[in-house]
Amino acid sequence: MGLEDVLARLAEGARQISRADAVTVCLLEDDGDLEAGRACLKMLSSSGLPEALDVPTSISVRESPVDREALAGRSVLIEDARIDPRAENLPGDYRSALCVPLRHGQTPLGTLHAYALSPGFFAASDRDSLEAMADLGAMTIGAIQTTEVVNTREQGRAQFIRVATHELRSPVAVAQSMVRGVLKGYAGEMTPKQADIFVRISRRLDFLEHLINDLLDLAAGKAAAGAGEDVQAVLLNASLGRAVLLLLPQAEEKGVTLAHRPSGDELVVRGTEDGLDRIFVNLIGNAAKYTPPGGRVEVLSRRVGDEIEVRVSDTGIGIPPEALAHLFEEFYRAPNAKFSDEVGTGLGLAIVKDLVDRCRADITVKSVVDEG
C-alpha cells in the first residue's frame, strides 16, 4: 500500500469515527524548517470536503496557530470559529474543528483536521479517538517515508556503482588485451622474471574484470528492484539449459563433468528470464570453478509437492561450517576459496541472493569441506 492510499484511508476513517462533516490530512513539506518557522504543510488527502470549496493546498505553519500548536504535540479543539481567534484559517462555513498531531516517535509529520458545521460539535471522546487513529496512521506514514528514503539512497548508490564501473570497464579491457599480447610474445621474448610479472598483472586484471562485471550486475539488480520489474512466467528448464550450455565448454576444458537432469514436467516459475539466467549461471559457474579436474557438477530440477526445487551439487572443495552464515554477504569469500587459485570477488552469491529474494523464492546451502 502506498502513501496516497494510506492517507485516503486515514481521512475516511477519521471522518467516520468522529462523525465530522469533513477531514483533511496535511504533511510537512520536505524543504521547510519547522524550528525556524519556515515550514509549510501540504494537504494531501481529504474526506467530505465539497468540491466547490476553495481550500488552500499549502499552509504556512507560521500563519496557522492551530497547526503550530498541533505540531508541537498538543491537540487543538475549536469550540466555535466565530469567537476563537485561532480559527481564522478555518475553511468554508465550518464552526468547530479538532486538530490532532501526526507524529512518528518524536518527529512531527503533519496534522489531521476534523471539521463540523455546528459549533461545539466535538467532545473529549472524539479527541481521544482521533489521537489514537492519528498515532496508528503516523506509524504507517513514517514507515513508508523511511522506506522511500532508503530506496532512494539505494538507487543512488546503484547508479553511482553503475556509472563508475562502466567507466572502468573499457580501460581494464584494453589493458588486459595488451598484457595478453605481451604474454603471447607479440612484443618479443621475455625473461622468466618478466613473464612472471606479466602473469601476475594478468591475474589482477582478470580480478578487476570479474569485479566490474559483478558490480554492474549488482547495480542493475538494485535499479530493477527500485523501478519495479516485469515479472512473468518463465520456463525453468529452458533457463537451466541455457546456463548449462554456456558453462559446458568451461567445465570440459577444466576436466569437470557437467550433467543436467531436467524434470520431465514443464516447470514454470514467476520471475524474469534474465534474473533466472543470472542465478543459474552464477551457481553452476561457482560449482564448476571450485571443483577440481575429474570432479562432477550435477544440476537437477524437479517438483516437490507444491514447490519446485533446483539442486546444484558438486564434488568440489566444499565450504567450512563457520562460513555458511556469511556466504551471501557482499564481498565475502570462504577462507578455502580465498586460498584457491580461482579468481573471485565475493559478489556472485550476494547477487544470487538478491535475485532469489525478488523471485520470492528460497535458497539454502549444505556443504562438507573437501566433499562438495
Backbone torsions as a table, in degrees:
resi	resn	phi	psi	omega
1	MET	NA	130.8	-178.8
2	GLY	-87.1	174.5	-177.8
3	LEU	-61.6	-40.7	-178.3
4	GLU	-60.5	-42.7	179.1
5	ASP	-65.6	-41.5	-179.7
6	VAL	-61.7	-45.0	-179.1
7	LEU	-65.9	-39.0	179.1
8	ALA	-64.1	-42.7	179.3
9	ARG	-68.5	-36.4	178.1
10	LEU	-63.5	-44.9	-180.0
11	ALA	-63.1	-45.7	-178.4
12	GLU	-67.4	-42.6	179.3
13	GLY	-64.0	-40.4	179.1
14	ALA	-65.1	-38.0	179.4
15	ARG	-66.3	-39.8	-179.0
16	GLN	-69.3	-43.6	-175.0
17	ILE	-71.5	-28.6	-178.9
18	SER	-98.7	-7.4	-176.8
19	ARG	59.6	26.8	-178.6
20	ALA	-71.9	158.7	175.3
21	ASP	-75.9	-29.6	179.6
22	ALA	-156.3	153.1	177.9
23	VAL	-138.4	140.1	173.2
24	THR	-126.3	149.4	176.1
25	VAL	-121.2	122.8	-178.3
26	CYS	-121.0	137.2	176.0
27	LEU	-117.9	149.0	177.7
28	LEU	-65.7	137.1	175.9
29	GLU	-77.1	149.8	-172.1
30	ASP	-67.9	-29.1	-170.4
31	ASP	-91.1	11.6	-178.0
32	GLY	-100.8	164.7	177.6
33	ASP	-119.6	101.7	-174.6
34	LEU	-64.0	-43.1	-177.4
35	GLU	-65.5	-33.1	-180.0
36	ALA	-85.9	-0.7	178.5
37	GLY	78.1	17.3	-179.1
38	ARG	-106.1	13.5	-177.5
39	ALA	-81.5	153.6	175.9
40	CYS	-128.3	148.0	174.3
41	LEU	-103.9	139.6	177.8
42	LYS	-116.1	127.0	178.4
43	MET	-76.1	116.7	-175.3
44	LEU	-110.0	-13.0	178.2
45	SER	-158.1	154.8	178.8
46	SER	-154.6	163.3	175.7
47	SER	-144.8	126.3	176.8
48	GLY	89.3	-5.7	178.8
49	LEU	-72.3	129.2	176.5
50	PRO	-62.2	138.7	-179.1
51	GLU	-61.4	-31.0	-177.4
52	ALA	-76.2	-12.8	-177.0
53	LEU	-76.2	126.0	-179.3
54	ASP	-86.6	98.4	-178.0
55	VAL	-112.5	126.4	178.7
56	PRO	-63.5	136.8	-179.5
57	THR	-85.8	-16.1	178.3
58	SER	-126.3	130.3	-175.4
59	ILE	-126.7	129.2	175.1
60	SER	-75.6	126.8	179.7
61	VAL	-61.6	-35.2	179.7
62	ARG	-60.0	-33.8	-176.2
63	GLU	-93.7	4.1	-179.0
64	SER	-125.9	94.8	-179.7
65	PRO	-57.7	-36.2	-178.9
66	VAL	-63.1	-49.7	-179.6
67	ASP	-66.2	-37.1	-179.4
68	ARG	-61.7	-42.4	179.8
69	GLU	-69.6	-39.9	-179.9
70	ALA	-66.9	-39.8	179.3
71	LEU	-65.8	-21.3	175.3
72	ALA	-79.3	-5.9	175.2
73	GLY	106.8	10.6	-178.4
74	ARG	-118.4	130.3	175.7
75	SER	-70.1	148.6	-176.5
76	VAL	-123.1	127.7	178.0
77	LEU	-112.8	122.8	175.8
78	ILE	-104.1	110.5	-179.1
79	GLU	-73.1	-43.8	-178.0
80	ASP	-149.6	115.7	-176.6
81	ALA	-62.9	-23.1	-176.6
82	ARG	-75.7	-18.9	-178.1
83	ILE	-121.6	-4.8	-180.0
84	ASP	-100.3	115.1	-176.4
85	PRO	-63.9	-20.0	179.9
86	ARG	-73.5	-11.5	-171.7
87	ALA	-94.9	18.5	-174.6
88	GLU	-63.9	-23.1	-178.4
89	ASN	-100.4	11.3	178.6
90	LEU	-64.0	134.2	-177.7
91	PRO	-76.2	154.3	171.7
92	GLY	55.6	-143.2	-177.9
93	ASP	-102.2	20.3	-178.7
94	TYR	-67.7	135.2	-175.0
95	ARG	-100.3	-29.3	-179.4
96	SER	-131.4	155.4	-177.0
97	ALA	-151.3	154.1	175.5
98	LEU	-134.5	122.6	-178.2
99	CYS	-119.2	123.1	-180.0
100	VAL	-120.3	150.0	-177.5
101	PRO	-78.7	148.7	169.2
102	LEU	-107.9	109.5	-176.7
103	ARG	-131.1	134.2	175.0
104	HIS	-103.9	99.6	-170.5
105	GLY	68.3	-122.8	177.0
106	GLN	-98.5	5.2	-176.1
107	THR	-95.9	119.6	176.4
108	PRO	-72.3	131.1	179.2
109	LEU	-105.9	-33.2	-177.1
110	GLY	169.7	-156.6	-178.0
111	THR	-140.1	154.1	175.3
112	LEU	-119.6	124.8	-178.2
113	HIS	-112.3	133.5	170.7
114	ALA	-116.5	134.4	-176.7
115	TYR	-123.1	147.9	175.2
116	ALA	-137.7	147.7	-179.4
117	LEU	-75.8	-22.2	-178.5
118	SER	-94.8	142.5	175.4
119	PRO	-71.2	151.7	177.3
120	GLY	62.9	29.1	-173.0
121	PHE	-75.6	-39.2	-171.1
122	PHE	-92.8	139.8	179.3
123	ALA	-111.6	175.7	179.6
124	ALA	-60.7	-34.0	179.5
125	SER	-65.4	-35.1	176.7
126	ASP	-65.0	-40.2	178.6
127	ARG	-61.5	-45.4	-179.4
128	ASP	-62.0	-42.3	-179.1
129	SER	-65.1	-44.5	-179.3
130	LEU	-68.0	-36.1	178.1
131	GLU	-63.8	-41.4	178.9
132	ALA	-64.2	-43.6	179.0
133	MET	-66.2	-39.7	179.4
134	ALA	-64.1	-37.7	178.6
135	ASP	-63.1	-43.8	178.1
136	LEU	-64.1	-44.3	179.2
137	GLY	-62.3	-41.4	-178.7
138	ALA	-64.9	-36.0	177.1
139	MET	-60.6	-44.4	-179.9
140	THR	-68.0	-43.8	179.1
141	ILE	-60.6	-45.4	179.9
142	GLY	-61.0	-41.4	179.3
143	ALA	-64.1	-42.2	179.3
144	ILE	-64.7	-44.8	-179.6
145	GLN	-64.1	-39.3	178.0
146	THR	-63.9	-42.7	178.3
147	THR	-61.8	-41.3	179.6
148	GLU	-63.3	-40.0	178.8
149	VAL	-64.1	-45.2	179.9
150	VAL	-61.9	-44.7	179.9
151	ASN	-62.3	-40.6	179.3
152	THR	-63.4	-43.4	178.6
153	ARG	-64.7	-40.8	-179.2
154	GLU	-65.1	-40.1	178.3
155	GLN	-67.3	-36.8	177.0
156	GLY	-64.9	-41.2	177.7
157	ARG	-63.5	-42.9	179.3
158	ALA	-63.6	-40.2	178.8
159	GLN	-62.8	-43.2	179.0
160	PHE	-61.8	-46.2	-180.0
161	ILE	-60.6	-43.4	-177.9
162	ARG	-61.8	-46.3	-178.8
163	VAL	-67.5	-46.7	-176.4
164	ALA	-63.6	-45.7	-178.1
165	THR	-70.2	-34.1	177.3
166	HIS	-62.8	-39.7	179.0
167	GLU	-67.6	-28.2	-179.6
168	LEU	-81.9	-24.0	-171.7
169	ARG	-59.4	-48.5	-175.8
170	SER	-63.2	-52.0	-179.9
171	PRO	-61.9	-35.1	178.4
172	VAL	-66.7	-41.9	179.0
173	ALA	-63.3	-41.1	178.6
174	VAL	-64.3	-45.5	180.0
175	ALA	-61.5	-42.3	179.7
176	GLN	-64.4	-39.9	178.7
177	SER	-61.9	-42.3	-179.9
178	MET	-67.0	-41.9	179.6
179	VAL	-64.0	-41.4	178.5
180	ARG	-63.9	-36.4	176.9
181	GLY	-63.2	-41.4	177.9
182	VAL	-64.1	-43.0	-179.6
183	LEU	-64.8	-27.7	177.8
184	LYS	-83.2	-0.8	175.5
185	GLY	91.5	8.9	-178.0
186	TYR	-67.7	-18.9	179.5
187	ALA	-105.1	13.9	-179.6
188	GLY	102.4	172.6	-178.4
189	GLU	-72.5	149.5	178.1
190	MET	-120.4	156.5	172.1
191	THR	-74.7	159.1	177.5
192	PRO	-54.3	-37.3	179.7
193	LYS	-66.9	-42.0	178.0
194	GLN	-63.6	-42.4	179.7
195	ALA	-61.7	-41.2	179.0
196	ASP	-62.2	-41.1	179.0
197	ILE	-62.5	-43.9	-178.6
198	PHE	-70.1	-31.4	175.2
199	VAL	-64.7	-41.5	178.1
200	ARG	-63.6	-42.2	177.7
201	ILE	-61.2	-43.0	-179.5
202	SER	-61.7	-39.8	179.2
203	ARG	-65.4	-39.8	178.6
204	ARG	-66.7	-38.0	177.4
205	LEU	-68.0	-34.7	173.7
206	ASP	-59.2	-44.6	178.9
207	PHE	-60.8	-44.8	179.7
208	LEU	-62.1	-39.7	177.9
209	GLU	-62.1	-45.1	177.9
210	HIS	-62.3	-42.7	-178.8
211	LEU	-63.3	-44.7	179.7
212	ILE	-61.5	-45.6	-179.8
213	ASN	-64.1	-40.6	179.4
214	ASP	-68.2	-39.4	178.0
215	LEU	-64.7	-39.5	177.2
216	LEU	-64.6	-40.6	177.1
217	ASP	-62.8	-43.7	-179.1
218	LEU	-64.2	-44.5	179.9
219	ALA	-65.6	-39.6	179.0
220	ALA	-63.6	-38.9	178.6
221	GLY	-66.0	-42.1	178.4
222	LYS	-63.8	-41.6	-179.5
223	ALA	-65.6	-40.9	-179.8
224	ALA	-66.0	-39.0	178.6
225	ALA	-64.4	-39.2	-179.8
226	GLY	-70.0	-35.3	-176.9
227	ALA	-85.0	-16.6	-176.1
228	GLY	89.8	121.8	-175.0
229	GLU	-95.3	158.1	176.6
230	ASP	-87.8	79.3	-178.4
231	VAL	-71.2	136.3	-177.7
232	GLN	-148.7	177.9	176.2
233	ALA	-77.3	130.2	-178.0
234	VAL	-125.7	137.8	177.4
235	LEU	-76.9	114.2	-173.5
236	LEU	-66.3	-47.4	-177.1
237	ASN	-62.3	-33.1	178.7
238	ALA	-66.8	-41.4	179.0
239	SER	-64.9	-43.9	177.1
240	LEU	-62.6	-41.0	179.7
241	GLY	-61.1	-41.1	178.7
242	ARG	-63.8	-41.2	-179.3
243	ALA	-65.2	-45.2	179.8
244	VAL	-62.9	-44.3	179.9
245	LEU	-60.7	-39.6	-179.6
246	LEU	-67.2	-37.7	-173.1
247	LEU	-94.3	-9.5	-176.7
248	LEU	-59.2	-46.6	179.6
249	PRO	-59.8	-39.7	179.4
250	GLN	-63.2	-42.6	179.6
251	ALA	-67.6	-43.2	-179.2
252	GLU	-64.4	-39.4	178.9
253	GLU	-62.2	-32.6	-179.6
254	LYS	-84.4	-13.3	-177.0
255	GLY	85.7	25.4	178.7
256	VAL	-106.7	130.9	177.3
257	THR	-79.2	126.5	178.2
258	LEU	-115.1	110.4	-176.3
259	ALA	-112.0	136.8	178.8
260	HIS	-117.7	121.0	178.4
261	ARG	-117.1	84.2	-177.9
262	PRO	-72.9	154.1	176.2
263	SER	-65.5	148.2	175.7
264	GLY	-72.2	-19.8	177.5
265	ASP	-85.1	155.3	173.9
266	GLU	-84.9	100.9	-175.5
267	LEU	-88.0	130.1	-179.4
268	VAL	-122.2	131.0	179.3
269	VAL	-126.6	163.3	177.5
270	ARG	-93.0	132.7	179.2
271	GLY	166.4	-155.2	173.6
272	THR	-120.8	145.9	-178.4
273	GLU	-60.1	-44.5	-179.6
274	ASP	-64.1	-40.9	-179.6
275	GLY	-63.6	-46.0	179.3
276	LEU	-64.6	-41.6	178.7
277	ASP	-58.9	-42.3	-179.0
278	ARG	-67.0	-37.7	177.1
279	ILE	-58.6	-50.9	-173.1
280	PHE	-74.5	-36.1	176.1
281	VAL	-61.8	-40.3	-179.7
282	ASN	-67.5	-48.7	-177.1
283	LEU	-66.5	-47.2	-178.8
284	ILE	-69.2	-38.5	177.6
285	GLY	-62.7	-41.0	176.9
286	ASN	-62.4	-43.7	-179.4
287	ALA	-60.7	-44.4	179.5
288	ALA	-68.0	-38.0	-177.3
289	LYS	-62.4	-41.5	-174.1
290	TYR	-101.9	19.7	173.1
291	THR	-107.8	124.9	-177.2
292	PRO	-70.9	163.0	177.9
293	PRO	-53.7	139.9	-176.7
294	GLY	90.3	-7.8	179.8
295	GLY	-84.9	-174.8	-173.7
296	ARG	-141.1	139.2	172.7
297	VAL	-120.8	129.8	-178.3
298	GLU	-124.3	134.4	179.9
299	VAL	-116.4	120.4	-175.9
300	LEU	-124.6	136.8	172.8
301	SER	-128.8	141.3	-178.4
302	ARG	-163.0	163.5	174.4
303	ARG	-95.8	129.5	178.2
304	VAL	-123.7	99.7	-175.8
305	GLY	62.9	-125.6	179.0
306	ASP	-88.8	1.8	-176.6
307	GLU	-113.2	163.9	175.4
308	ILE	-115.3	130.7	-176.6
309	GLU	-116.3	134.8	170.6
310	VAL	-118.3	127.0	-178.7
311	ARG	-122.6	125.3	174.8
312	VAL	-112.2	113.8	-178.6
313	SER	-121.8	155.1	-179.3
314	ASP	-150.0	171.9	176.3
315	THR	-112.7	43.2	-173.6
316	GLY	-89.0	-154.3	-172.6
317	ILE	-77.2	-14.0	179.7
318	GLY	74.7	178.8	-176.6
319	ILE	-129.5	129.3	178.3
320	PRO	-61.7	146.4	-178.3
321	PRO	-55.6	-38.7	-177.5
322	GLU	-70.1	-15.2	-178.7
323	ALA	-90.6	-17.2	-173.8
324	LEU	-59.7	-39.8	-177.2
325	ALA	-68.6	-19.8	-176.0
326	HIS	-105.9	3.0	-167.9
327	LEU	-60.9	-31.3	-175.6
328	PHE	-99.6	11.8	176.8
329	GLU	-81.0	145.6	179.7
330	GLU	-63.0	134.5	176.6
331	PHE	69.4	12.4	178.2
332	TYR	-90.8	135.6	172.3
333	ARG	-130.7	138.0	178.1
334	ALA	-62.6	149.0	-177.0
335	PRO	-54.8	-43.0	-178.4
336	ASN	-71.3	-25.2	175.4
337	ALA	-71.0	-37.4	178.9
338	LYS	-62.4	-36.8	-176.1
339	PHE	-86.2	-2.7	176.1
340	SER	-79.5	172.4	179.5
341	ASP	-85.3	-1.4	-175.8
342	GLU	-81.5	140.0	177.2
343	VAL	-80.0	132.7	177.9
344	GLY	-152.8	153.0	-177.9
345	THR	-108.6	-15.8	-175.2
346	GLY	80.0	11.6	180.0
347	LEU	-106.4	-20.0	-173.4
348	GLY	-56.1	-49.3	-177.6
349	LEU	-74.7	-26.2	173.4
350	ALA	-65.1	-39.5	176.6
351	ILE	-64.5	-44.1	179.1
352	VAL	-59.3	-47.1	-178.6
353	LYS	-61.1	-41.7	178.7
354	ASP	-61.8	-44.4	-179.6
355	LEU	-67.2	-40.6	179.2
356	VAL	-63.4	-43.3	178.6
357	ASP	-61.0	-40.2	-179.1
358	ARG	-70.2	-21.8	173.3
359	CYS	-84.8	-1.1	-176.3
360	ARG	58.1	42.6	178.9
361	ALA	-116.1	179.1	179.6
362	ASP	-122.9	149.3	174.9
363	ILE	-133.3	133.3	179.1
364	THR	-130.6	155.9	-178.7
365	VAL	-129.1	132.1	171.7
366	LYS	-127.0	134.6	-175.7
367	SER	-156.6	150.9	172.9
368	VAL	-129.5	129.5	-178.6
369	VAL	-58.2	134.1	179.2
370	ASP	70.8	6.0	176.6
371	GLU	-117.8	-32.0	177.9
372	GLY	127.3	NA	NA
